[in-house]
Amino acid sequence: MHRGETDVAERARLDALYAYEVLDTAPEDEIDDVISLAARLTGSPIALVSLIDAERQWFKARLGFAPAETDRSVAFCAHAILDPHRPLIVPDATVDPRFAANPLVTCPAGIRAYLGVPLVTPEGHAIGTLCVLDQVPRPSYVEDAKTLKTLARAVSTHLDLRRSNLRFSRATQTDALTGMPNRRAMMSALSDLLERDHAAGVIMIDLDYFKEVNDCHGHATGDGLLQVIAARLQSATRHGDLAARIGGDEFVLLLAGVSDHAIAADVAARISAVLCTPITHGGTVHNIGATLGVAVAPSDADDADMILRAADEALMTAKRNRRGSIGMANRSDVDRVRRGAAIFRAFDLNRGKDHVVRGAIPYFQPIVQLSAGPAASASPVAFEALTRWSAPGLGQIPPDELFAVIGPERTALVSNHVRKLAMAQFAALRAQGLTTARIAINLSMGEVVQADIALLLEEQVVRAGLALSDIEIEITEELLLDRVSDVTLKQLSSLQDRGARVILDDFGIANSGLAQLMDMRLDGVKLDKHFVQGLGRDARAETIVSAAVSVAHSLGLHIVAEGVETESQRDTLLALHCDAAQGYLFSRPIPCSDLAFCLGLTRRAIA
């Protein structure tokens, strides 16, 4: 074989060795067990698994031999790998011209006998040997070769399995599009840093205007831009830091050893500048910037999940303020995120079978006919059923906080559970003759998208012993206009034909137009408390409320004002001809037992 061919073959052999990523790794019991068995079966004082590197032989396992490696020039194994298909047997090295002058032979306790079986990869490359050695001549090594071949196959199989596991692990921790580490790899690296009490900065990166690129130019262009952005991030990353892609257009930069917010902020500013540079792709110049969120461990948080959430919270705050800006985490953000995580865990722990949510009960708040006179004497036209949930160690969680934490799916679950309880309790009040008012129930985001939600409502009403004419169905303006399908609207309309009322909640705060309201079949609207509580403080609030009342009445709709807290607000609403009101002036939300007591008192007073 010519020198050029030899060089190519050696390069291929070394590439095969390096692909195992085994050099300079810790001992492994499986291989140590094999060399112990090899020494015992052949009666040898020395056994080794030797891997032949470019300039050295390194021992993955060794028994009876002190050095961890030797120069390749003195390695018996460097000769053994020259013929991958047969063992190298040296019964007496002192008479073998290849080894007689070898320092390992001429030293006082020198090697006299050697038996080595090449470790061959599935591709046919000999990367090292399993070998046994002795300080006395060993003609018997000829008979021992068969035994060592069997053991060498076990070593090769273990190395192949190890390589396969490494490849699989790398594949599961690598983003296929960009080749960057993925979320799993990033979380593993971050957890490892924090477990070793190292500081770490985390920079969350969310691309701006990327959705617009996908919509206008297609996903192929979007993928190409992501690859460019990934390359820019990796080129801007310090040695020892980690850049990862964790979502569609979301990236994370992990700064090892950074404990100072100012340093992390400087790095974030540099990264922001890199990402704001226009990208030319497919002949088109794209301007894609990024919004960043920065958190530092351990000062902001001391575990991987919380520090990542803190950085994400900082990013979301920055994005709400201005795209392209950099948000810095603070302890209050972390405390809020930590509380949210505690609420989420507690909620799931209290989810039972059959859609039961322990700790969730209905409270009732009256909706009263507006009239002059004492607020306590106002006549209720309906009672709104509201969700209240509490858990040990957390107490009662405000509904807005709970729903924001648990998300639409779980909100739908608790809403359905509370609604069933509320209807049953309210039916009992009506059966006792304590009220003739209606019950107002709410539909959550996760429920309005269900094609059969109206049928489910009817089933719950009937099961509770109520009539459809006893209920009002409240849907927020945003959900009614943006998320309710035509099928659901038709079903709701069918319920209205049989007596149910549909009310538009939080009127005035969503991005709707009056023309859209004319297309909806509604019975009433509830004016958002934001406008009501401005009465008496802001002249514009009175103008808006007056206009809302006028529009509602012109469309034949009943209008209710939410959040009424003062008699002055009540009087202004009455003067503007608002029909009904709801708020702390009349009653806070109360549990059914308190409501029954209050209604009982009212009934006796009337009698």
Secondary structure, DSSP 4 states (H G I P E B T S, - for coil): --HHHHHHHHHHHHHHHHHTT-TTPPP-HHHHHHHHHHHHHHT-SEEEEEEE-SSEEEEEEEES---SEEEGGG-HHHHHTTSTTS-EEES-GGG-TTTTT-HHHHSTT---EEEEEEEE-TTS-EEEEEEEEESS--TTHHHHHHHHHHHHHHHHHHHHHHHHHHHHHHHHTB-TTT-SB-HHHHHHHHHHHHHTT--EEEEEEEESSHHHHHHHH-HHHHHHHHHHHHHHHHHTSPTT-EEEE-SSSEEEEEEET---HHHHHHHHHHHHHHHHS-EEETTEEE---EEEEEEEETTT-SSHHHHHHHHHHHHHHHHHH-TT-EEE--HHHHHHHHHHHHHHHHHHHTB-STT-BTTEEEEEEEEEE--SS-GGGPPEEEEEEEEEEEETTTEEEPHHHHHHHHHHHHHHHHHHHHHHHHHHHHHHHHHTTS---EEEEE--HHHHT-TTHHHHHHHHHHHHT--GGGEEEEEEHHHHHHT--HHHHHHHHHHHHTT-EEEEEEETSSS--HHHHHHS--SEEEE-HHHHTTTTT-HHHHHHHHHHHHHHHHTT-EEEE----SHHHHHHHHHTT--EE-STTT---EEHHHHHHHHHHHHHHH-
